[in-house]
């Protein structure tokens, strides 16, 4: 039974910001530190800071000979069962973290030339160079270290979706970056079926880590060795009938070996290889799992975009249904705009509580329309105001959402309503607002929501939204 089913949320995975895990079984996906590093949000920055602080503390302890300190800190790492992520129960659990494997991690780090030389910089580098460390252990370490932000995220999601919390639940180890040590406290968490649960944003999970040993070994280490053998015209070089010269991979492996020891040895001789791999990953990084991919992993139905749309359209027009309308719009937009817009916050208060914003999204886009907007305009957050009016939406409503903007919060928003009596006139008012430097408002009515649903139903681009792009270009004078 999934979280959404257990708590009767009335939603499925597409309309939820967190991974809708089974409360009794693990989902075979991993928390990737690279996903956090690429997440352009305050929450992501907090997580990255914790990971850097923890890993630097461990490496510093080993390099300075304080091996007992490093061993003690690593021994606090455990398999984080509360997230229900990792290798599925009933299947081989690989090298998931426990007291014994945590000590093995310490042994591998202590013996590694990559640690002693300073070659190892970030946690994800361990996948490439440290024996015994793979996707599952990196994911477990990451989850342990960012447990405090995950607990906060869980509490926010529970408050939003109406999931009950139990007080005085042992948090488990929490990393303290000031003290460079672990501590724990009692917190409020959901405890379905008497097992504590920590929710994880779906935008940070992957089927496999972005850093991949086989990829680095094959495309960087072996290619470097191949070119070296060709340049030396060594005994490994074979000349084909057409005159081309080649070196077989099996001959390279026979001469140099394979494994993480080989990777460390050759990378120490030519550090530019690792620099090149890191640079490639910055330019071409792993994407979040799509809604469809998550459904496949969960053995659940794929998103029904039309059903999400109909949930909005069937809401009766008028103020009595405004609350239901806002919730259905949020579920629809959360599904449609994932993974660009994440972490929906309802009724966020600003100006000391005097004003509220219907829905506030974090702009997490790393490509596409929302990424472009964030690169050129203040758009750390994207605000949504919902108007379930039967009458005209006009300047008062436009002034309301523009009054929520600020350079620090963001100056891009969506005004969602049922219909416009004179849409062109309202769009002219939106252009006036933009020209007066009071922010950028994209107007969406029921027909526009239908367009967005059809875009996704037809397999349209996950990050590009032509409707939004054209509307925004009209605001800023490109159309």
Secondary structure, DSSP 8 states (H G I E B T S, - for coil): -BHHHHTT-S--GGG-SB---BTTS-BS-EE-HHHHHT--SHHHHHHHHHHHHHHHHHHHHHHTT-HHHHHHHHHT----GGG-BSS-TTS--TT---HHHHHHHHHHHHH-HHHHHT---STTHHHHHSTT--HHHHHHHHHHHTHHHHHHHHHHHHHHHT---EEEEE---EEETTTTEEE--EEEEB-GGG--B---BGGGEESS-SS-HHHHIIIIIHHHHHHHHHHHT-TT-EE-TTS-EE--HHHHHHHH--SHHHHHHHHHH-THHHHHHHHHHHHS------HHHHHHHTT-----HHHHHHHHHTS-SSGGGHHHHHHHHHHHHHHHHTTTEEEEEEEEEETTTTEEEEEEEEE--SSHHHHHHHHHS--SEEEEEEE--SS---HHHHHHHHTT-BTTTBSEEEEEES--SSHHHHHHHHHHHHHTTS-EEEEE-HHHHHHHHHHHHTT--SS--HHHHHHHHHHTT--
